[in-house]
Amino acid sequence: MISSPISGPTPDPISGPAPDPVSDPISDPAEALRVLLEGNVRFVEGSPEHPNQDAGRRAALAPAQKPFAVLFGCSDSRLAAEIIFDRGLGDLFVVRTAGHVTGAEALGSIEYGVAVLDCPLVVVLGHDSCGAVAAALDSLEQGRLPGGFVRDVVERVTPSVLSARAAGIEDPDAIVDEHIRQTVDLLVERSQLLAARVAEGRVAVVGLSYRLRDGQARTVAVRGVAHPGLD
């Protein structure tokens, strides 16, 4: 069953030891999300553990990788996934584009992470003060688009901006949340592979919104498994 998107602040993650994704791969979407959010809590609190970043981990991963999540995020330099979620080598299969806009290459990369690497979790990671969203807002207000391939990025973000405005949303950061929700829905709607695995309960697609100032990633959308603590 595909669950409806869920809005609201991120609850405290469920406590408990995290398995080693190499020797004990994570296959449960809720467990993968728990591990990811607990790492973000450590980052926010200034007590990161920097797991899986040593020579032993590097050697263990040389034969093959087994990441537990696909991270589809905005290319913003302040969203370094392994840092803000306190993870290391081999934990995350990262795909990034400006404004986390979705094209064939991004979809193919995400499907690779799910179908070939068997990741149980796909995360769409956006953030406040998003330049791509700001550019889309500006293009609508000024009636002009940027040149080059930046125009393609803005055009792909614009439907989310229009959807937000149709719902009466005007705050730029709230529009970012809507763009994250729209991206989560788009991934599941465009990818038959993702839709099937979400329906089977094997994969969850979750939208997180990152706050640049305090480093917290909060949940704004969930397709698939329920968010830990929300049952």
C-alpha positions in Angstrom: 0.0 0.0 0.0 1.2 3.5 -0.8 0.8 5.9 2.0 -0.1 9.6 1.7 2.5 12.2 2.1 3.0 13.3 5.7 3.8 16.8 6.8 5.2 18.0 10.1 8.3 18.1 12.2 10.6 15.1 12.4 10.0 13.1 15.6 12.8 11.7 17.6 14.2 8.7 15.9 13.8 5.3 17.5 16.8 4.4 19.5 18.8 1.3 19.1 22.1 0.1 17.5 22.5 0.5 13.8 23.5 -2.6 11.8 26.7 -2.6 9.7 25.4 -2.2 6.1 28.3 -4.4 4.8 28.1 -7.4 7.1 24.5 -7.0 7.9 22.8 -5.1 5.0 19.7 -3.0 5.8 16.7 -4.2 3.9 13.9 -2.6 5.8 12.9 0.9 4.7 11.9 2.1 8.1 15.2 0.8 9.6 17.1 2.6 6.8 15.3 5.9 7.6 15.9 5.5 11.3 19.7 5.1 10.8 19.7 8.1 8.5 17.8 10.3 10.9 19.8 9.3 13.9 22.9 10.4 12.1 21.4 13.7 11.4 20.6 14.1 15.1 24.2 13.5 15.9 25.3 16.1 13.3 22.9 18.7 14.7 24.0 18.1 18.3 27.7 18.4 17.3 28.5 14.8 18.3 29.2 13.0 15.0 30.7 9.5 15.1 32.1 9.6 11.6 31.3 5.9 11.0 32.7 3.9 8.1 35.4 6.4 7.2 38.6 4.4 7.9 41.0 2.2 5.9 39.3 -0.9 7.1 36.0 0.2 5.7 37.6 1.2 2.4 39.2 -2.3 2.1 35.9 -4.0 3.0 34.1 -2.1 0.2 36.6 -2.8 -2.5 34.9 -5.9 -3.8 31.3 -4.5 -3.8 29.1 -1.8 -2.4 25.8 -2.2 -0.4 24.4 1.2 0.4 21.2 1.4 2.4 19.8 4.5 0.8 19.6 6.4 -2.4 20.0 10.1 -1.6 18.6 12.3 -4.4 19.4 15.8 -3.3 20.0 19.4 -4.4 23.5 20.1 -5.6 23.9 23.0 -3.1 27.4 22.8 -1.6 26.0 23.0 1.9 24.2 19.6 1.5 27.1 17.2 1.7 25.0 14.0 2.4 27.6 11.9 4.3 28.3 14.8 6.6 24.8 16.0 7.5 23.7 12.4 8.1 26.9 11.3 9.8 27.6 8.4 7.5 30.6 7.1 5.6 31.9 5.1 2.7 29.4 2.8 1.0 26.4 4.0 3.0 24.7 6.3 0.6 24.2 6.2 -3.2 24.1 9.9 -4.0 22.5 11.5 -7.0 22.4 15.3 -7.0 21.1 18.0 -9.4 20.3 21.7 -8.9 16.9 22.0 -7.2 16.8 18.1 -7.3 15.2 18.4 -10.7 14.4 15.1 -12.3 15.5 14.0 -15.8 16.2 10.7 -17.4 19.7 10.5 -16.1 18.6 11.2 -12.5 15.8 8.7 -12.7 18.1 6.0 -14.2 20.6 6.6 -11.5 17.9 6.3 -8.8 16.5 3.1 -10.3 20.1 1.7 -10.5 20.4 2.3 -6.7 17.1 0.5 -6.1 17.2 -2.3 -8.7 20.9 -3.2 -8.8 22.1 -2.1 -5.4 18.8 -3.1 -3.7 18.5 0.1 -1.6 15.3 0.0 0.5 15.1 3.8 0.9 15.0 6.7 -1.6 15.4 10.2 0.0 14.6 13.5 -1.8 16.6 16.1 0.0 15.8 19.8 -0.4 16.6 22.8 1.7 15.5 26.3 2.7 16.7 29.3 0.7 16.9 27.1 -2.5 18.4 29.1 -5.4 16.5 27.0 -8.0 13.2 27.8 -6.3 14.1 31.4 -6.0 15.0 31.6 -9.7 11.6 30.0 -10.6 9.8 32.5 -8.5 11.7 35.3 -10.1 11.0 34.1 -13.6 7.3 34.0 -12.9 7.3 37.5 -11.4 9.6 39.1 -14.0 8.2 37.2 -16.9 11.6 36.1 -18.2 13.7 32.9 -18.0 17.5 32.6 -17.7 19.6 31.5 -20.6 21.5 28.3 -21.3 20.7 25.1 -19.6 19.9 26.9 -16.3 16.6 27.6 -18.1 15.8 23.9 -18.1 16.4 23.7 -14.3 14.0 26.7 -13.7 11.4 25.2 -16.1 11.4 21.9 -14.1 11.0 23.7 -10.8 8.2 26.0 -12.0 5.3 23.5 -11.8 6.0 23.1 -8.1 5.9 26.8 -7.6 2.6 27.1 -9.5 1.2 24.2 -7.4 2.2 25.9 -4.2 0.7 29.2 -5.3 -2.6 27.5 -6.3 -2.7 26.2 -2.8 -2.2 29.7 -1.4 1.4 29.1 -0.3 3.6 32.2 -0.7 6.5 31.7 1.8 9.6 30.7 -0.3 10.6 28.0 2.2 7.1 26.6 2.3 7.3 26.5 -1.5 10.5 24.5 -1.2 8.6 21.9 0.9 6.0 21.7 -1.8 8.7 21.2 -4.4 10.1 18.3 -2.3 6.6 16.8 -2.1 6.1 17.2 -5.8 9.5 15.5 -6.5 8.6 12.6 -4.3 5.3 12.1 -6.1 7.0 12.5 -9.5 9.6 9.8 -8.8 6.9 7.3 -7.9 4.7 8.3 -10.8 7.3 8.2 -13.5 9.2 5.1 -12.4 7.3 1.9 -12.6 10.1 0.2 -10.7 9.8 2.5 -7.8 6.0 2.4 -7.8 6.0 -1.4 -7.7 8.5 -1.7 -4.9 6.7 1.0 -2.9 3.4 -0.9 -3.3 5.1 -4.1 -2.2 6.5 -2.5 0.9 10.1 -3.1 -0.2 11.0 0.6 -0.7 10.0 3.9 0.7 10.4 7.3 -0.9 10.8 10.0 1.7 11.1 13.8 1.3 13.3 15.7 3.8 13.8 19.4 4.1 17.1 20.6 5.4 17.6 23.8 7.4 20.8 25.4 6.6 21.2 27.3 9.8 20.7 24.5 12.4 21.4 21.4 10.2 18.1 19.6 10.9 16.5 17.5 8.3 12.7 17.2 8.8 10.2 15.0 7.1 7.8 16.6 4.6 6.6 13.6 2.5 6.5 9.8 2.7 5.5 7.3 0.1 5.5 3.8 1.2 6.5 2.7 4.7 5.3 4.8 7.6 7.7 7.1 9.2 9.2 5.7 12.5 7.3 7.0 15.4 4.2 8.1 13.4 2.3 4.8 13.6 
